Amino acid sequence: MADHSLTLMAVHAHPDDEASSSGGVLARYAAEGITTVLVTCTDGRCGDGPGGVKPGDPGHDPLAVAALRRAELEASCATLKVTHLELLDYADSGMMGWPTNDAPGAFWSTPVDEAAKRLAELIRRYAPDVIVTYDENGFYGHPDHIQTHRITMEAVAQTGIPAKVYWTTAPHSGMAAFGEVLRELGVDWEEAEISEDAGPPQIGLPDDEISTWVDARAFGGQKFDALAAHASQDENTMLLRMGKERFAELMGVETFLRVQDRTGAPLPEDDLFAGLR
């Protein structure tokens, strides 16, 4: 059993991001006795409403969607055994270029210093050894993911507390395999259109540039169930169509880029806490 004083903090943009990109590590490290803290920055109000109704369409109630997604987030956290859930509760900004980007209270339009100060308070409270968030492009260019990256790195700079900081990523080989599975399922997804002559996918990194590969396949069932808790969102239903066993195999190894480190742990590594235990 790990030292109970070790703490992992994952900083994510929306309800459901915790499950899709870091559900494996949250479940694995919780099982090892490590304290896990999830910070969710927005309320998810720009997600799908009941019946798949989209933002801006008749019947889409942003406040009702936010309430539903909070309940789903709490269920996901229970599945992943997250120790502490913290909500910054900014308004979901929607996709890049949407009018909601500039709406009052939108995360994207919130000054970085203001939001970073709130996150820094949480970092000081929980004193995480490891922080996980997104890269400069927010993994795929969503404004709330980009803003999450910005405030996290600013809060880390303000506090100097975590020994290690990671950005989530995906190996290009894994993205190609993911695209193949989606095609088998008949999913029309832009990133699935990866072929030998199309060049590398636009998200993730070449395999040899990834610093950290964490095997959480033993917790793939928990990750699947956590994502299933966010059943209101169509994109999650799409991923669940592959079934729990295949999902665990395809999405059970989570990959990261180590961007700050005070431990000197050699790379590549297979543990976010390498050098700390």
Steps between C-alpha positions, in 0.01 A plus 500: 500500500627844407579774743163664572660844504554489122247704306400520133307802370336485157376832359237459229270725303160329495302228671603174318857611416619335820373163378612508138856625542601408854243255633759224502757681712238638737367148562841335517658745742191510720527120526865541601402724790598829341277803562336611176365849444295593193454866411232559235511852362164540323140395550458331161193703407591494130471123487208300365164527665249215551437312180822631349369854448791727410587844643299774333226262385144517634472317830864541603502643852861583597434509874314168492784347298753629754301346787476166320868496419594578860303195614674292233839633613432404859402148388819473293712610795335238720584234241864612476526533881611863470581628848412867447300676228543876464286709262617838371156515333572744220249503215590257221630708207392265221709426194742755357316782326164443669324810642521333841877562497431860603193448718510644853674255730639288217826331587667604174436869571611483865840662564765231544636662817157500661431131437859399575478665841202278588679189379816600688295505821400139436859403424610650830218321683567153357876530432498254208823320416383454142273715282349388170342737247504576124761633259500851350242399238273342757563164328263584213445875498193543720508846662419367847779244475745768389389721789537208740859459385568871546362531850660177616847595385459847652380353830792255501739791443339698783520216753803294398346209688472197268814294448375383161267647236360308204298577190263238364575374151442206268747298293460529125497121479213491745305766311528292184369192683221708651401622155486142373264398779273798433484411133403144594218645710387716209584824677558799274774675693751729335798365692407146398595583141865415554672320215860425409519793261309748714791586725490485881184592690479857621464412866729308731871434453727255320546198724869570562426849633268379776672494838255305712289192428278393790338158474153528653338219300412322823279802574354523150163380626484786749601747230228361273238528775613854586457606139164321490392718794514794255228343286346833396788571262484333159878477454524284813233264375704465182808384693298256708377322189828308479413311821676492835772245416610666177473844658731393784756363258492800266476775761652334806856628453504875563784711368650828614774748428703589811565874489623574853693274734699530820559128553751418228310179419633357172292511183304336358306406811192293576385671820398863563651459848837365384765660718249574775468152651 
